[in-house]
Amino acid sequence: MAGAHTKNHDYHLVDPSPWPIIGAASATIMAIGAVMWMKAMTLGGMKLGPLVFGVGMLGVLYTMLMWWIDVTREAEHEGHHTRVVQIHHRYGMLMFIASEVMFFVAWFWAYFDASLYAGEAINYTRQEFTGGVWPPKGITTFDPWHLPLLNTLILLTSGTTVTWAHHALIHGDRDGLKQGLWLTVILGILFTACQIYEYGHAAFAFSGHIYGATFFMATGFHGFHVFIGTVFLAICLYRAYLGHFKPEQHLGFEFAAWYWHFVDVVWLFLFAAIYVWGAGAAAAH
């Protein structure tokens, strides 16, 4: 009977886990709390929306932490991540990044639809909100060759440092891995700080016009991805100090590097389309 549980294949059949149901319940509570918060709903005369949302958010974060700890244990200590399993994980990460690409397609679509057809006669409200030009009259855009260019250089540099860390890991250079990750995390934090400063000095707001809505949704959504990627890499840095990752098996770090390069590429499109092209259109007026 002991041989019945012996693993004789390359696939990973996961053990029963409580985290899917706990994560789903927490996400539901968070969504309900968000609706209550945004609608200013009361229960017994008290606005419980923020509290319900917070409880749900804590549940989601706890689920993420514990689930990822389980996956790390499966990879580092239980030997479940065979070469076949690693291939399947890579397929999954590629599909996830592809889904993220489609999110950004939506924001770019909104931006280009509004900018290229600012005076569209069929959509009479478009003419009313834009004045028939892009950027709309009264909007002062950012100079792309100052802070946006600096942020571009920061992200491109971070792409080289995370690549350095990856190559160091592959060649067994643990010190190079740590140094590259430290630099990448610092550059990610610096990018976020610069973007916060930029938002604080914007000459336009999110609400009230279509330019602010499309600008802040596209660049802000990207900024959120930079924050997530920075956390992802910081966790990899912590794991590197724990002795995790081997040259032949380091999916956690590999996926963090993929995600970071994806963030870099999206920013190049944002910089070219929204900052450079948008500012050029403003100068033409």
C-alpha positions in Angstrom: 0.0 0.0 0.0 2.9 2.4 0.6 3.7 2.3 -3.1 0.3 3.6 -3.9 1.3 7.1 -3.0 4.7 6.9 -4.8 5.0 9.6 -7.5 5.9 8.0 -10.8 5.1 10.8 -13.2 6.2 14.3 -14.0 2.8 16.0 -13.3 1.8 17.8 -10.1 -1.6 16.8 -8.7 -2.1 19.4 -6.0 -3.3 18.6 -2.6 -6.8 19.8 -1.4 -6.4 23.5 -0.5 -8.7 25.9 1.4 -7.4 29.0 -0.3 -9.6 29.0 -3.5 -12.9 29.1 -1.4 -11.4 31.5 1.2 -10.1 33.8 -1.6 -13.5 33.7 -3.4 -15.4 34.5 -0.2 -13.0 37.3 0.7 -13.3 38.8 -2.8 -17.1 38.7 -2.6 -17.0 40.5 0.8 -14.6 43.1 -0.7 -16.8 43.7 -3.7 -19.9 44.1 -1.4 -18.0 46.5 0.8 -16.8 48.5 -2.3 -20.4 48.9 -3.5 -21.6 49.9 0.0 -18.7 52.4 0.2 -19.2 54.0 -3.2 -23.0 54.2 -2.7 -22.7 55.5 0.8 -25.0 52.8 2.0 -25.8 52.6 5.8 -26.7 49.7 8.1 -28.3 50.7 11.3 -27.4 54.3 10.6 -23.6 53.5 10.3 -21.6 53.6 7.1 -20.0 50.2 7.2 -18.8 50.1 3.6 -15.1 50.9 4.4 -15.1 48.3 7.2 -16.6 45.6 5.0 -14.2 46.4 2.2 -11.2 46.4 4.6 -12.2 43.0 6.0 -12.5 41.6 2.4 -9.2 43.1 1.4 -7.4 41.6 4.4 -8.9 38.2 3.5 -7.7 38.5 -0.1 -4.2 39.6 1.0 -4.0 36.8 3.5 -5.1 34.2 0.9 -2.5 35.5 -1.5 0.3 35.3 1.1 -0.6 31.8 2.3 -1.3 30.4 -1.2 2.1 31.7 -2.5 3.8 30.2 0.5 2.3 26.9 -0.3 3.5 27.1 -3.9 7.0 28.1 -2.8 7.1 25.1 -0.5 6.0 22.9 -3.4 8.8 24.2 -5.5 11.6 24.5 -3.0 11.0 21.6 -0.5 8.7 19.1 -2.0 10.1 18.8 -5.5 6.7 19.1 -7.3 7.9 21.6 -9.9 9.4 19.1 -12.4 10.4 20.2 -15.9 7.0 19.3 -17.3 5.2 21.3 -14.5 7.5 24.3 -15.2 6.5 24.3 -18.8 2.8 24.4 -17.8 3.4 27.2 -15.3 5.2 29.2 -18.1 2.1 28.7 -20.3 0.0 30.0 -17.5 2.1 33.1 -16.9 2.1 33.9 -20.7 -1.7 33.7 -20.7 -1.8 36.0 -17.6 0.4 38.6 -19.3 -1.7 38.3 -22.5 -4.8 39.1 -20.4 -3.0 42.1 -18.9 -2.1 43.3 -22.5 -5.8 43.3 -23.3 -6.5 45.6 -20.3 -4.1 48.1 -21.7 -5.6 47.7 -25.2 -8.8 49.0 -23.7 -7.1 52.1 -22.3 -5.2 52.8 -25.5 -8.4 52.3 -27.5 -10.2 54.9 -25.4 -7.4 57.3 -25.7 -7.0 57.0 -29.5 -10.7 57.0 -30.1 -11.1 60.2 -28.2 -8.0 61.9 -29.7 -8.3 60.8 -33.3 -12.0 61.6 -33.5 -12.2 64.6 -31.2 -14.6 66.4 -33.6 -16.7 63.4 -34.6 -20.0 64.7 -35.8 -21.9 61.5 -35.0 -21.0 61.7 -31.3 -22.2 65.2 -30.6 -21.1 65.0 -26.9 -17.5 64.4 -28.1 -17.5 67.8 -29.8 -18.9 69.4 -26.7 -16.3 67.9 -24.4 -13.2 68.4 -26.6 -14.0 71.4 -28.6 -13.2 69.4 -31.7 -9.4 69.4 -31.0 -7.0 67.1 -29.0 -5.9 67.8 -26.3 -9.2 69.6 -25.5 -9.0 73.4 -25.2 -7.8 74.5 -21.8 -5.7 71.4 -21.2 -2.0 72.0 -20.5 -0.1 68.7 -21.1 3.1 67.6 -19.6 6.4 68.3 -21.3 7.5 64.8 -22.3 11.2 65.6 -22.3 11.4 66.4 -18.6 9.9 64.1 -15.9 8.3 61.6 -18.3 11.6 61.1 -20.1 13.4 60.7 -16.7 10.8 58.0 -15.8 11.4 56.3 -19.1 15.2 56.2 -18.5 14.5 54.8 -15.0 12.4 52.0 -16.3 14.7 51.1 -19.1 17.6 51.0 -16.7 15.6 48.8 -14.3 15.1 46.4 -17.2 18.8 46.0 -17.6 19.4 45.5 -13.9 16.7 42.7 -13.6 18.3 41.1 -16.7 21.7 41.3 -15.0 20.2 39.6 -11.9 18.7 36.9 -14.1 21.9 36.1 -15.8 23.8 36.2 -12.5 21.4 33.6 -11.1 21.8 31.4 -14.2 25.6 31.5 -13.8 25.5 30.8 -10.1 26.4 34.3 -9.0 24.3 34.8 -5.9 25.9 38.2 -5.1 25.1 39.5 -8.6 21.5 38.2 -8.2 21.0 40.2 -5.0 22.7 43.3 -6.3 20.7 43.3 -9.5 17.5 42.8 -7.6 18.3 45.6 -5.1 18.9 48.0 -7.9 15.7 47.0 -9.7 13.6 47.4 -6.6 15.1 50.8 -5.9 14.5 52.0 -9.5 10.9 50.8 -9.2 10.4 52.8 -6.1 12.0 55.8 -7.7 9.7 55.5 -10.7 6.6 55.4 -8.5 7.9 58.4 -6.5 8.4 60.4 -9.7 4.9 59.5 -11.0 3.3 60.6 -7.7 5.2 63.9 -7.9 4.0 64.3 -11.5 0.4 63.6 -10.6 0.6 66.2 -7.8 1.7 68.9 -10.3 -0.7 68.0 -13.1 -2.5 71.0 -14.6 -5.7 68.9 -15.1 -7.8 66.6 -12.9 -9.2 63.1 -13.5 -12.8 64.2 -13.6 -14.6 66.8 -15.7 -13.1 66.0 -19.1 -12.2 63.0 -21.3 -8.5 63.9 -21.4 -7.9 63.6 -17.7 -9.9 60.4 -17.5 -8.0 58.6 -20.3 -4.6 60.0 -19.2 -4.9 58.9 -15.5 -6.6 55.6 -16.3 -3.8 54.6 -18.7 -0.8 55.9 -16.8 -2.3 55.2 -13.4 -3.1 51.6 -14.3 0.5 51.2 -15.5 1.7 52.8 -12.3 -0.2 50.2 -10.3 1.5 47.5 -12.3 4.9 49.0 -11.5 4.0 48.9 -7.8 2.9 45.2 -8.1 6.0 44.4 -10.0 8.2 46.1 -7.4 6.6 44.1 -4.6 7.0 40.9 -6.8 10.8 41.6 -7.1 11.2 42.6 -3.5 9.7 39.2 -2.5 12.2 37.6 -4.9 15.0 39.5 -3.2 13.9 38.2 0.2 13.7 34.7 -1.2 17.2 35.1 -2.6 18.5 35.8 0.9 16.7 32.7 2.1 18.7 30.7 -0.4 15.9 30.0 -2.8 16.2 29.8 -6.6 18.6 27.5 -8.5 20.1 28.0 -11.9 17.9 25.2 -13.3 14.7 26.1 -11.4 13.7 29.7 -10.5 10.2 30.1 -11.9 9.2 32.7 -9.2 12.0 35.0 -10.2 11.6 34.3 -13.9 8.0 35.3 -13.9 8.8 38.5 -11.9 11.4 39.3 -14.7 8.8 38.6 -17.4 6.3 40.8 -15.7 8.8 43.6 -15.3 9.8 43.6 -18.9 6.1 43.7 -19.8 5.7 46.8 -17.7 8.7 48.4 -19.4 7.3 47.8 -22.9 3.9 49.1 -22.0 5.5 52.3 -20.7 7.3 52.9 -23.9 4.0 52.8 -25.8 2.5 55.1 -23.1 5.4 57.5 -23.4 5.3 57.6 -27.2 1.5 57.8 -27.5 0.3 59.9 -24.6 3.2 62.0 -23.6 5.1 62.6 -26.9 2.4 62.4 -29.5 -0.2 64.1 -27.2 2.2 67.0 -26.5 3.0 67.3 -30.2 -0.7 67.6 -31.0 -1.0 70.3 -28.3 1.9 72.2 -29.8 0.3 72.1 -33.2 -2.6 74.1 -31.9 
